[in-house]
Every structure is written in C-alpha cells, then in structure tokens.
Amino acid sequence: MRIYALLVALVWLAQMPAHAQDIQSTIGQSIQGTWISQVADATTGNVALFEVGTFSSDGSYSGSNVNGLHTDHKGVWLRTGDRKFVLTVLFFTHDDKGVFNGIIKARILVTLAEDLKSYTSIAERVVLDTSGKELQVIPGIAGRAVRMDVEFPKNPPPQ
C-alpha cells in the first residue's frame, strides 16, 4: 500500500510544471500584417520618416517610405521572445538624378505593446557604399508603429 501511495504521489508531482516551465501565453502576439511607422531623427529626436510596411507570415518584410530617394525596403523578421522581434531591412539610395549612391541596412529590435496594436522599436542604421563596404553605424534610432486597420467608407454608396 505504501508503494502504491508513493507511486500515486510521484505521478501527481510529475504533472505539475516547474516554475521555469511556466510559459506565458503567446496567442495573438503576431506582428504579421501592415503597420504605419514613424522613425525619429537620430540627432534631433523629431519624426523624420514615415513608412508603411508589411510583415508576412513567412518571415519576410516589405515596406516603403516617403523619401523619394529610397527604393522599397526588403527584409526578414524573427520572433525572439514574449512580444519581442528582430527585423533586418535593406534598401538602396540614389541621388536626385536617379543615380545609385549607396545602401542602407537597418537592424531593428521591436517590442509589441500589450494591446498588440502598436510597437516601439530601436534601430541601428548601417550606411554602406555602392560596393557594400560599411561606412558608418548610427545606433539608437527610436521608432513607433501602429497596426493598420480595415476602414469602411464613411459615405458608402446606396445599395
């Protein structure tokens, strides 16, 4: 009887998760979708760039901003933890005559807000020459984004 009670106690204890195994729910913590971003100027802190970008389920990113001297942004993203993501983006720059003059790579840490409708980010901007040689690294660029929602027309046509 004593062995039976010990066996029951061991089976019961084996079903209890250890504190380190207590995993937070990640349901709904997706960054997939389209986001409207604002990025601050690294020196002044003022909003310097607006971007619309889409995080796809396959880990790819595509976006574009209001700077006419930049190409579309292409990148990859990965979930790294609870509401935490890392994103690497690349785009090309050209002068006002359309001549290719450089490459920009951004390494971005993203923290999704608890409401899952916005995120904050810190980016490191890497400036490369036309051959891909690193010229400058600018750390600490703050950003913020909100999830784009579907909007119905305010004045829909009569049906």
CORHULIN-V457126 format. One record per helix or strand. SS is the DSSP state (alpha for helix, beta for strand). FROM is the first residue (numbers start at 1). LEN is the number of residues. If there is no record, write none. Layout:
BEGIN
SS,FROM,LEN + SS,FROM,LEN
END
This chain:
BEGIN
alpha,2,13 + alpha,19,3 + beta,33,8 + beta,47,9 + beta,60,6 + beta,70,1 + beta,73,9 + beta,84,11 + beta,100,13 + beta,118,11 + beta,134,14
END
